[in-house]
Every structure is written in structure tokens, then in C-alpha cells.
Amino acid sequence: MDMVKTTEYARALYTAQGPKAEAEIARKIQDCKDKGQDAEAQDWQAVRRAIISMRGPHQG
């Protein structure tokens, strides 16, 4: 997933779910890893990093 798509997805997910978005992403990352879908897990990691960046420091 490219950076623009990652940022758009992260923004939409965070807008829809707020702070719960990170927990949902963590579940998705683990699910992908359990299924051996490493590339998809990396995409979710990128989305998670984008959300962390949007939140700013010391928020969670």
C-alpha cells in the first residue's frame, strides 16, 4: 500500500473508531501474522504508524 492510501485509510479508520482504531489494527496485524500474510501485516503496521503520527505525542 502506498503512503497516500495508508494515510487516507488511517484517517478514515481513526475518524470512524477513534482511540479504538489502534486496538482493531493490532488484532488485524496479529490475524495476518497467524495466517502467514506478512505483506498485509506490514500494511496494517503502516496504518498503525500513521494513526500514531496523527494523534501526536503523549496521547495513548
N, CA, C and O of each residue as an XYZ file, in Angstrom:
240
protein
N       0.859     -1.168      0.000
C       0.000      0.000      0.000
C       0.910      1.237      0.000
O       1.869      1.316      0.768
N       0.593      2.189     -0.867
C       1.437      3.378     -0.919
C       1.103      4.330      0.227
O       0.096      4.162      0.915
N       1.951      5.322      0.420
C       1.842      6.227      1.559
C       0.525      7.006      1.559
O      -0.077      7.195      2.616
N       0.078      7.456      0.401
C      -1.168      8.223      0.317
C      -2.344      7.354      0.750
O      -3.173      7.786      1.550
N      -2.420      6.142      0.231
C      -3.513      5.224      0.595
C      -3.457      4.894      2.087
O      -4.487      4.833      2.759
N      -2.247      4.684      2.593
C      -2.078      4.370      4.009
C      -2.622      5.496      4.870
O      -3.367      5.257      5.821
N      -2.246      6.727      4.534
C      -2.693      7.886      5.303
C      -4.201      8.074      5.204
O      -4.858      8.358      6.206
N      -4.750      7.920      4.013
C      -6.200      8.054      3.831
C      -6.951      7.002      4.648
O      -7.949      7.307      5.302
N      -6.466      5.779      4.603
C      -7.124      4.702      5.337
C      -7.019      4.940      6.837
O      -7.989      4.747      7.570
N      -5.842      5.359      7.294
C      -5.642      5.615      8.716
C      -6.567      6.729      9.193
O      -7.169      6.614     10.260
N      -6.686      7.793      8.426
C      -7.541      8.917      8.803
C      -9.010      8.478      8.878
O      -9.721      8.823      9.822
N      -9.447      7.724      7.885
C     -10.839      7.257      7.864
C     -11.114      6.322      9.044
O     -12.150      6.432      9.699
N     -10.198      5.418      9.306
C     -10.378      4.472     10.404
C     -10.386      5.189     11.749
O     -11.202      4.881     12.618
N      -9.478      6.143     11.919
C      -9.409      6.868     13.189
C     -10.637      7.765     13.368
O     -11.136      7.913     14.483
N     -11.116      8.352     12.297
C     -12.319      9.179     12.368
C     -13.523      8.327     12.762
O     -14.361      8.755     13.556
N     -13.603      7.136     12.211
C     -14.745      6.257     12.475
C     -14.684      5.622     13.866
O     -15.712      5.483     14.529
N     -13.478      5.234     14.310
C     -13.385      4.448     15.544
C     -12.670      5.146     16.685
O     -12.682      4.657     17.814
N     -12.054      6.272     16.409
C     -11.333      6.991     17.455
C     -10.215      6.142     18.042
O      -9.537      5.414     17.316
N     -10.021      6.234     19.352
C      -8.927      5.512     20.003
C      -9.009      3.990     19.863
O      -8.003      3.297     20.013
N     -10.194      3.475     19.577
C     -10.353      2.026     19.412
C      -9.704      1.523     18.123
O      -9.493      0.321     17.960
N      -9.392      2.432     17.216
C      -8.826      2.044     15.921
C      -7.515      1.283     16.087
O      -7.276      0.296     15.392
N      -6.673      1.735     16.999
C      -5.386      1.057     17.186
C      -5.554     -0.376     17.680
O      -4.828     -1.273     17.252
N      -6.497     -0.586     18.565
C      -6.741     -1.946     19.056
C      -7.236     -2.842     17.924
O      -6.831     -4.000     17.816
N      -8.103     -2.304     17.092
C      -8.599     -3.064     15.938
C      -7.454     -3.414     14.995
O      -7.368     -4.537     14.498
N      -6.590     -2.460     14.757
C      -5.446     -2.703     13.871
C      -4.524     -3.753     14.480
O      -4.024     -4.620     13.763
N      -4.293     -3.692     15.767
C      -3.434     -4.684     16.423
C      -3.997     -6.087     16.218
O      -3.250     -7.034     15.972
N      -5.324     -6.215     16.322
C      -5.955     -7.524     16.084
C      -5.748     -7.962     14.633
O      -5.458     -9.127     14.361
N      -5.899     -7.019     13.715
C      -5.726     -7.360     12.298
C      -4.285     -7.772     12.002
O      -4.048     -8.709     11.239
N      -3.330     -7.073     12.604
C      -1.922     -7.422     12.409
C      -1.669     -8.844     12.892
O      -1.052     -9.644     12.189
N      -2.147     -9.154     14.093
C      -1.929    -10.493     14.644
C      -2.617    -11.559     13.799
O      -2.052    -12.628     13.568
N      -3.819    -11.278     13.344
C      -4.545    -12.221     12.498
C      -3.773    -12.500     11.212
O      -3.654    -13.649     10.787
N      -3.252    -11.447     10.601
C      -2.479    -11.617      9.365
C      -1.222    -12.438      9.614
O      -0.880    -13.316      8.821
N      -0.541    -12.155     10.709
C       0.667    -12.910     11.044
C       0.341    -14.380     11.279
O       1.078    -15.266     10.845
N      -0.771    -14.632     11.971
C      -1.183    -16.015     12.236
C      -1.476    -16.773     10.947
O      -1.262    -17.983     10.864
N      -1.969    -16.051      9.941
C      -2.299    -16.669      8.654
C      -1.127    -16.667      7.681
O      -1.247    -17.158      6.559
N       0.007    -16.114      8.110
C       1.181    -16.072      7.241
C       1.104    -14.991      6.170
O       1.818    -15.054      5.170
N       0.250    -14.013      6.374
C       0.084    -12.921      5.411
C       0.961    -11.747      5.831
O       0.471    -10.714      6.287
N       2.271    -11.930      5.666
C       3.224    -10.947      6.165
C       3.122     -9.597      5.472
O       3.268     -8.564      6.125
N       2.877     -9.578      4.172
C       2.775     -8.309      3.447
C       1.577     -7.505      3.936
O       1.669     -6.290      4.111
N       0.461     -8.180      4.156
C      -0.730     -7.494      4.652
C      -0.507     -6.996      6.083
O      -0.968     -5.911      6.438
N       0.190     -7.776      6.899
C       0.508     -7.353      8.265
C       1.364     -6.087      8.240
O       1.184     -5.198      9.071
N       2.286     -6.006      7.295
C       3.121     -4.812      7.171
C       2.291     -3.604      6.753
O       2.548     -2.489      7.207
N       1.303     -3.813      5.896
C       0.409     -2.720      5.512
C      -0.332     -2.189      6.740
O      -0.447     -0.977      6.925
N      -0.826     -3.086      7.565
C      -1.538     -2.669      8.769
C      -0.605     -1.959      9.742
O      -1.006     -1.013     10.421
N       0.638     -2.419      9.806
C       1.626     -1.736     10.654
C       1.801     -0.293     10.195
O       1.899      0.617     11.018
N       1.839     -0.086      8.889
C       1.987      1.261      8.336
C       0.780      2.124      8.694
O       0.932      3.302      9.019
N      -0.416      1.544      8.634
C      -1.625      2.273      9.010
C      -1.555      2.645     10.491
O      -1.917      3.755     10.879
N      -1.092      1.715     11.300
C      -0.966      1.981     12.742
C       0.009      3.124     13.007
O      -0.269      3.999     13.826
N       1.143      3.121     12.321
C       2.113      4.208     12.482
C       1.516      5.547     12.058
O       1.782      6.573     12.685
N       0.719      5.540     11.006
C       0.082      6.772     10.537
C      -0.895      7.304     11.589
O      -0.964      8.512     11.813
N      -1.635      6.426     12.223
C      -2.565      6.849     13.276
C      -1.801      7.423     14.460
O      -2.191      8.449     15.017
N      -0.729      6.773     14.839
C       0.090      7.270     15.942
C       0.610      8.663     15.610
O       0.627      9.547     16.467
N       1.028      8.853     14.387
C       1.524     10.149     13.946
C       0.427     11.218     13.985
O       0.680     12.356     14.380
N      -0.779     10.854     13.579
C      -1.895     11.797     13.595
C      -2.275     12.220     15.004
O      -2.609     13.379     15.248
N      -2.221     11.267     15.929
C      -2.588     11.555     17.310
C      -1.644     12.537     17.958
O      -2.057     13.355     18.780
N      -0.393     12.462     17.598
C       0.610     13.318     18.214
C       1.195     12.663     19.458
O       0.786     11.567     19.840
N       2.156     13.340     20.092
C       2.844     12.762     21.242
C       1.966     12.716     22.495
O       1.077     13.546     22.685
N       2.238     11.740     23.328
C       1.646     11.618     24.660
C       0.126     11.487     24.658
O      -0.553     11.995     25.550
N      -0.390     10.812     23.664
C      -1.832     10.592     23.625
C      -2.123      9.107     23.505
O      -2.532      8.643     22.440
N      -1.932      8.401     24.508
C      -2.278      6.997     24.472
C      -1.151      6.192     24.861
O      -1.250      4.965     24.892
